[in-house]
Amino acid sequence: MRSSLALIATAGLVAVALTGCATAPEPAVAPGASSEAIEVTGDFGEPPRVEFPTPITPDETQCTVVIEGDGEPVRDGDTVRVAASLYDAESGEELQTIGFEDDAVLLTLNEGKTLAGFRTGLTCANEGSRVVVAVPPADAANPQTGQEPATGAVAVFDVMDVFPSRANGTPRLTRDGFPAVVLAPDGRPGITVPSSDPPAQTEVEVLREGSGAVVEDGDEVLVQYTGVDWQTGEVLSNGSTWATGGPTSFVVGDGSSQIPGLSKAVEGQRVGSQVGVIVAPEDGFGAGGSGEAAGDATLFYVIDILGVL
């Protein structure tokens, strides 16, 4: 499984931890003297040529659009697939270039996953944009530890793809007796399992119908999900991406890193859909169980299908 990625700026080192039409939101940051002083040339999707006077010392994160994309705007909480060139803002040293050779990386733009300067700086971009972000040390702190580097960072991002944090399809009615799902404002599902016995076979219902690409066997899909034990109604251990900080991905079909019921639930569905799946034991953890899920437990998952990678 590919994990979400967090680019973490430190003094002299940048580590990559492989981890419908709405009104575009206002970017969280704006251009400034520092970001405008950074000269970037070259074509989108190719490693850029970057020059800037040193040191770059913005008081707050700044972002300038170098190449304007015409795709979806980047919003806080989205997951983006990017290529990036990263530099020490004081010395001008190139620290890392990644993602331009079919190895674009995923960043989930929320607190705890991606450093603050990159998270806010990327909100000035659209899908297809190249942007330059100038980040002061205070916004370059390690998102896991809070450790602040001695110097800031300069980053050039090519935004290849933008994936929303939640399914955006049209709501659908479900049949009587199916678990009830209520969504929080951020899209996080609350699940109420009926007191009746579960069906003997795995069953799938579309809760929101998307309009994107159809998921096929062998696709790698980006999803959010929450899973509960049918008998107890309790969320499974490590059973919610909403609780662990962002989407995850898995390959659909044989050899998937997930239980078979999840592959069965998303295959044939459209990107943007949210599906509910009652997972029979043979498509779940089987007789052995897992964590707090007993052997032969029936499970229920709500899955938001965010994209095909």
N, C-alpha and C positions, 0 to 999 in steps of 0.2 A: 504494500500500500504506500502511495506517495503521501507524505505528510505535508501540512502547510509549512511555509517557509518564513523565516524571520531573518532579515538582514540586520546584523548587529554591529554597529560602529564602535570600535575601541581605539585607543591611542596606537596608531601605527598598524592596526589590523582591522579588517572587516571580515567577519566569519559568516558564511551562509549556512544556517542550520536547516538541513533538509527535513525539514519538518513540514411593455406597452409604452407608451410615450408619456412620460411624466415630465413636469417642469424640472429642468436641470437645477440642482442645488447650487448655492453659492459656494465657491471654493473656501476651504478653511484658512488658506493663506493667500498672499498676493505677491506679485513681483516686487523687487526692491533693488537697491543699488548693488547689492552683492550678487544676486542671481543674474542681473542684467550684465554684470561684468564678466560673466563666464561665457566664452565663445565656443560654440559647439557646431561642428560641420559634419557632413556625411549623410548618407541615406538611412531612412528608417529601416531597422532590421539588420543593419551592419554596424560593427563597432565604431563609435564616434571618435572624431578627433576633437580633443578638449584642451583649451588653453585658458588660464585665468591668472590674474595678478595675485601674488601671495603676500600676506595671509588674507583669506576670506573670513570676515568676522561679523556676520549679521547678528543683530540683537535678538532676532526671532527668525523662525524658518521662513524662507522665501522660495517662490517657485515661478519660473518663467517657461512658457510654452515655446518650444523651438520649432516643432512640426505639429500643426493642428490636425487632430484626428476627427473623424465625423461619426464615430460610434457612440455607444452609451457613455454617459459621464460616470466618472468614478465617485462613489459615495463612501462615506465612512462605514465600515462594516463589510464592504464588498471584499471579494477575493479577486486578485488580479494576477494575470500571467505576464511576467515582464522579463526583459533583458536589461542589464544594468552595467554601467561603468562607475566605479567608486574611487574617490580621491580623498587624501588628507587635506583639509581646508587650510592648514597652516603651511605645510611644506609643498603642497601640490603633487605629492607622490601618488602615483596610481596604485591603489590597493588591490583592486579586483575588477575583472571584467568577466561577466558570466551571462549566459542565456542567448548568445548570438549564433550558436552552433547546434540548433535543435535541442537545446537543453534549457529553454526558458523556465523560470522558476515561479512558484506560486507564493504570493504574499496575501495573508488575511489581515485586513486593515482594521484591527481592533486592539484595544489596550491589552498588553500582556503578550501579544504575538509579534508586533512589528514596532520598531522604535518610533517615537512620537513624531519626529521630523519627517520620516518617510510616510508615515500614516496620513498626516495632514497635508504634506506636500503633494502627494499623488492625487488629492481631490481637485487639483487644478487641471487634471488630464481627462481626456476622453479616450475610448478605445481607438487605437491607431495613432495616438499622440506620442511625440518625444518631448519630454520635459526635463529641465535642469532644476535641481533642488539644492539650496544652500542651507545647511543645518548647523546651528550653534551647539556647543557641547551640552547645554541643558536639555536640548531636544534629541540628543544622540545617546542618551543613557540606555544601557542594556534593559530591554523590557521585562526580562525575568528577574534581574537582581537589583535594578535601579542604579547600578554603578555608572557614574558619569565619566566620560573620557576627558583627557586633557585638551583635546582639540576637536573641532567640529568636522563635518563631512560635506563633501560635494558629491552629488549623485546625478547621473544622467540615466533616465529610465525610458525605454521604449515599451509602451503598454500594448501588448499583443491582444489580450482578451480581458474582458471584465465580466465577472460572475456575481450576481446578486447574492445577498445573504439568506434569501428566503424564496420559496416558490411564488411566482407571480401570475399563475394561471387563474382561470375563471372558476369560482366556487361551484361545486356540484353537490346535490343532495345524495345522501347515502341511505341504504335500506334500514328498516327497523331492526333493532337487535345488534347493530354494528356499534363498536365502541364510539363514544362521543368525543370529539376533538374540539377544543376551544383554544384560539390563538391569542397569545399576549401581543401587545403592540409591536414588539420586535419580531414577531413570527414564531416565537417559541411555543410549542404545543403543550397544552394541558390535556391529559387523557383520562377518561372515566370508562372503565371496563364494566360491561353488564354483569349481573350476578348469575346469568344463565351459563350453562356449560358451553364451551367453545365448539366450533365445528370440528369434524374429524380431519378435514383436509385444509390445506393452505388456501386462503381466500384473499383477494385483492379488491379494494374499492378506490376509485379515483376521487379524491377530496377536492382537488383543484386541477383543472385541465389546462395544460400549457399548450403552446403553439410552436415550440422549437423542434429541433431534430428528434427523430425517433431513436431511442436507445436500442442498440443491437447487441447480440452476443459478441463478446470480445471487446466491446467498448470499455474505456475507462471513464467512469462517471464521477462527477463531483457532487456530493450530497451533504445535506444536514439530516440528522435523524434522532429520534428518541424512541427507545424500546422499553416496554414494561412486561412484567410477568402477569399473565392473565389471571392467575389465582389470587395474587396479592395486590395487584395494581401498582406495585412499586417499580420505580425506574431501575433498570438493570445496572449492575456495576459496569462502569465505562460504557453505559448504554445511551449516552446523549452527547452528540457533538456540541449542542448548545451549552452544555456544562463544561466542556473542555476547551472552549475558546474559538471554535470555528469549524468549517466544513472539513470533510475527509474525502478520500477517493478510493475506489476499488474497481477491479476489472470484473465485468459481468460475465457469468457463465462458469464452466468448469475451471477449477483452479483458483476461484475467487478467494480473496482473503477474508471474506465475510461468509456468514451462514447462507445456505442455499436459498432460504426464504427471501433474503434481500435481493438477490439476483432475479428471482422469479417476479418480485414485485416491480422492479424497474424496467425489465426487458419488455420492449414493445410500447413503453410509455414515451411521452414527449417531454423534452426539456421544458422546464417551467411548471411541470405538474407536481402536485403533492399527492402521494398515495398512502393509504392505510393498508396494512397487511397483517392478517391473522396468520401466524406462523405455526403450523402443526409441528409436533416434536421431531418428526423425521427431517423436516426442513430447518430445524433450529439446532439446539444443543444435544438432541437425542437423549438416550437413556442415561448418559453420564452426567448431564446437566453442566452448568458452568457458573462459578461464583455462587451468588445467592439463588440462582435459578435451579430448581430441583430437577432431577432426572424426569424425562418425558414431559417437561413443562411446555405449555402452549404460550406463545409470546405474541405481543402486538407492537408493531412499529408504525410510526408516522415518518415518512421519508419525503424530503423536498429535493427534487432533481434539479440541480443548478446548472449543469453543463456537461458536455462531453469533452474530454481532454485530448 
